[in-house]
């Protein structure tokens, strides 16, 4: 419908047959549901963005059990959504120092603070993964922590590329150093060769 301010809107209409002055008529009741429809559209857009995101998104309850996982979570961890929902984060997100719930970040987010950092995890196939993670508490209307939402970006390949670049830079620097030393030795050797040649000429 078109609202009084010429903006598009939505109404929920109910029609009831009635008798009016002995003639058949209809009683139509309209309820403005524009706000609800807009909220539903916002939720659909948000869900589509999370579902199609390239970063892993997961929601945990206050005990650390998974309540929601997006498809990117499977790519990062190797664990399927069906196998992971309802399980403790410790069973999935395992690193060199133990499970997620055994680290100091858990006490930090449990106190209502946002945690940002880098986690070293082990995927299902045993391959190490480095993930930059932000975990935020989600508060209920009463101000209590209802759950935790986390966004994780797999930076394993980036770190490997950075390490390869550092190695290449080290080798380049070593090559320049070696070349410089060789050049200096070559100058010394030329002086020695020239001095030796002059000495031979002076010998009988």
C-alpha positions as CSV (number, residue, x, y, z in Angstrom):
1,X,0.0,0.0,0.0
2,X,1.0,3.7,-0.1
3,X,1.1,5.3,3.3
4,X,-0.1,8.9,4.0
5,X,3.5,10.1,3.6
6,X,3.6,8.5,0.1
7,X,6.1,5.9,1.3
8,X,5.4,2.3,0.4
9,X,4.1,0.1,3.3
10,X,2.6,-3.2,4.2
11,X,-0.7,-4.0,5.8
12,X,-2.2,-7.3,7.1
13,X,-5.9,-7.3,6.1
14,X,-8.7,-9.5,7.4
15,X,-12.1,-9.5,5.7
16,X,-15.2,-10.6,7.6
17,X,-18.7,-10.9,5.9
18,X,-21.3,-9.0,7.7
19,X,-24.9,-7.7,7.3
20,X,-25.3,-4.0,7.1
21,X,-28.8,-2.5,6.9
22,X,-30.0,-5.9,5.7
23,X,-27.5,-6.1,2.9
24,X,-24.4,-8.2,2.6
25,X,-21.2,-6.3,3.3
26,X,-17.6,-6.8,4.4
27,X,-15.8,-5.6,7.5
28,X,-12.1,-5.2,6.6
29,X,-9.6,-4.8,9.4
30,X,-6.1,-3.6,8.4
31,X,-3.0,-3.7,10.6
32,X,0.1,-1.8,9.6
33,X,2.9,-4.4,9.5
34,X,5.5,-2.2,7.6
35,X,7.9,-2.2,10.6
36,X,7.7,-6.0,10.9
37,X,8.2,-6.5,7.2
38,X,11.2,-4.2,7.1
39,X,12.7,-6.0,10.1
40,X,12.2,-9.3,8.4
41,X,13.9,-8.0,5.3
42,X,16.9,-6.7,7.4
43,X,17.2,-10.2,9.0
44,X,17.1,-11.9,5.6
45,X,19.9,-9.6,4.3
46,X,22.0,-10.1,7.4
47,X,21.5,-13.9,7.2
48,X,22.5,-13.9,3.5
49,X,25.6,-11.8,4.3
50,X,26.7,-14.2,7.1
51,X,25.9,-17.3,5.1
52,X,27.9,-16.1,2.1
53,X,30.7,-14.5,4.1
54,X,34.3,-15.8,3.4
55,X,35.0,-15.5,7.1
56,X,34.0,-18.1,9.6
57,X,31.1,-17.0,11.8
58,X,30.0,-19.0,14.8
59,X,27.7,-18.4,17.8
60,X,28.3,-20.1,21.2
61,X,26.1,-20.3,24.3
62,X,27.5,-19.3,27.7
63,X,29.0,-22.8,28.2
64,X,30.9,-22.7,24.9
65,X,28.6,-25.0,22.8
66,X,28.0,-24.1,19.2
67,X,24.6,-22.7,18.4
68,X,25.2,-21.5,14.9
69,X,27.9,-22.0,12.2
70,X,28.2,-20.6,8.8
71,X,29.5,-22.5,5.7
72,X,32.9,-20.8,5.9
73,X,33.4,-22.5,9.3
74,X,33.6,-25.9,7.5
75,X,36.3,-24.6,5.1
76,X,38.4,-23.2,8.0
77,X,38.2,-26.1,10.4
78,X,37.3,-29.1,8.2
79,X,34.4,-30.0,10.5
80,X,30.9,-30.1,9.1
81,X,28.1,-28.0,10.5
82,X,26.0,-31.0,11.2
83,X,28.8,-32.7,13.2
84,X,29.7,-29.5,15.1
85,X,26.4,-28.0,16.2
86,X,25.7,-28.5,19.9
87,X,29.3,-29.6,20.6
88,X,31.7,-27.8,22.9
89,X,34.2,-25.5,21.2
90,X,36.9,-27.5,22.9
91,X,36.0,-30.5,20.8
92,X,36.5,-28.6,17.5
93,X,38.8,-25.6,18.1
94,X,41.9,-27.3,19.4
95,X,45.3,-25.6,19.4
96,X,48.8,-26.3,20.8
97,X,47.8,-24.8,24.2
98,X,44.5,-26.8,24.4
99,X,40.9,-26.1,23.6
100,X,39.4,-22.6,23.1
101,X,37.7,-22.7,26.6
102,X,41.0,-23.4,28.3
103,X,42.6,-20.1,27.2
104,X,42.5,-16.7,29.0
105,X,40.2,-15.3,26.3
106,X,37.3,-17.3,27.8
107,X,37.6,-15.6,31.1
108,X,37.8,-12.2,29.3
109,X,34.6,-12.7,27.2
110,X,32.8,-14.2,30.1
111,X,33.3,-11.0,31.9
112,X,31.6,-9.1,29.1
113,X,34.7,-7.9,27.2
114,X,35.5,-8.2,23.5
115,X,38.5,-10.4,22.7
116,X,40.6,-9.9,19.5
117,X,43.6,-12.0,18.7
118,X,45.2,-14.8,16.8
119,X,44.5,-18.5,17.5
120,X,46.6,-21.4,16.4
121,X,44.2,-24.2,15.6
122,X,44.3,-27.7,14.3
123,X,41.8,-28.6,11.5
124,X,40.1,-32.0,11.3
125,X,42.7,-33.3,8.9
126,X,45.5,-32.4,11.4
127,X,46.7,-29.4,9.4
128,X,47.6,-26.4,11.5
129,X,45.6,-23.2,10.9
130,X,46.2,-19.7,12.0
131,X,43.0,-17.7,12.5
132,X,42.5,-14.0,13.4
133,X,39.4,-14.0,15.6
134,X,37.1,-11.4,17.2
135,X,34.7,-12.7,19.9
136,X,32.0,-10.5,21.3
137,X,29.5,-11.1,24.1
138,X,25.8,-10.7,23.1
139,X,23.7,-9.2,25.9
140,X,20.1,-10.0,26.6
141,X,17.5,-7.3,27.2
142,X,18.2,-7.6,30.9
143,X,21.9,-7.0,30.4
144,X,23.1,-10.5,31.0
145,X,25.4,-12.4,28.5
146,X,23.1,-14.5,26.3
147,X,25.7,-15.9,24.0
148,X,28.9,-15.1,22.1
149,X,29.4,-14.3,18.5
150,X,32.8,-14.8,16.8
151,X,34.2,-14.0,13.4
152,X,37.4,-15.7,12.3
153,X,39.6,-15.2,9.2
154,X,42.0,-17.9,8.1
155,X,45.4,-16.2,7.7
156,X,47.5,-19.4,7.3
157,X,48.4,-18.8,3.7
158,X,49.1,-15.1,4.3
159,X,51.6,-16.0,7.0
160,X,53.2,-18.6,4.8
161,X,53.6,-16.0,2.0
162,X,55.0,-13.5,4.4
163,X,57.5,-16.1,5.7
164,X,58.5,-16.9,2.1
165,X,59.0,-13.2,1.4
166,X,61.1,-12.8,4.5
167,X,63.3,-15.8,3.5
168,X,63.7,-14.4,0.0
169,X,64.7,-11.0,1.4
170,X,67.2,-12.7,3.7
171,X,68.7,-14.6,0.8
172,X,68.8,-11.4,-1.3
173,X,70.6,-9.6,1.6
174,X,73.0,-12.5,2.0
175,X,73.7,-12.5,-1.7
176,X,74.5,-8.8,-1.6
177,X,76.8,-9.3,1.4
178,X,78.6,-12.2,-0.3
179,X,79.0,-10.3,-3.5
180,X,80.5,-7.3,-1.6
181,X,82.9,-9.5,0.3
182,X,83.9,-11.3,-2.9
183,X,84.5,-7.9,-4.5
184,X,86.7,-6.8,-1.7
185,X,88.7,-10.0,-1.7
186,X,89.1,-9.7,-5.5
187,X,90.6,-6.3,-5.0
188,X,93.1,-7.6,-2.4
189,X,94.0,-10.5,-4.7
190,X,94.7,-8.2,-7.6
191,X,97.1,-6.2,-5.3
192,X,98.8,-9.5,-4.2
193,X,99.1,-10.7,-7.8
194,X,100.5,-7.4,-9.0
195,X,103.0,-7.3,-6.1
196,X,104.0,-10.9,-6.8
197,X,104.5,-10.2,-10.5
198,X,106.8,-7.2,-9.7
199,X,108.7,-9.3,-7.2
200,X,109.4,-12.0,-9.8
201,X,110.6,-9.4,-12.3
202,X,113.2,-8.2,-9.7
203,X,114.5,-11.7,-9.1
204,X,117.6,-12.7,-11.1
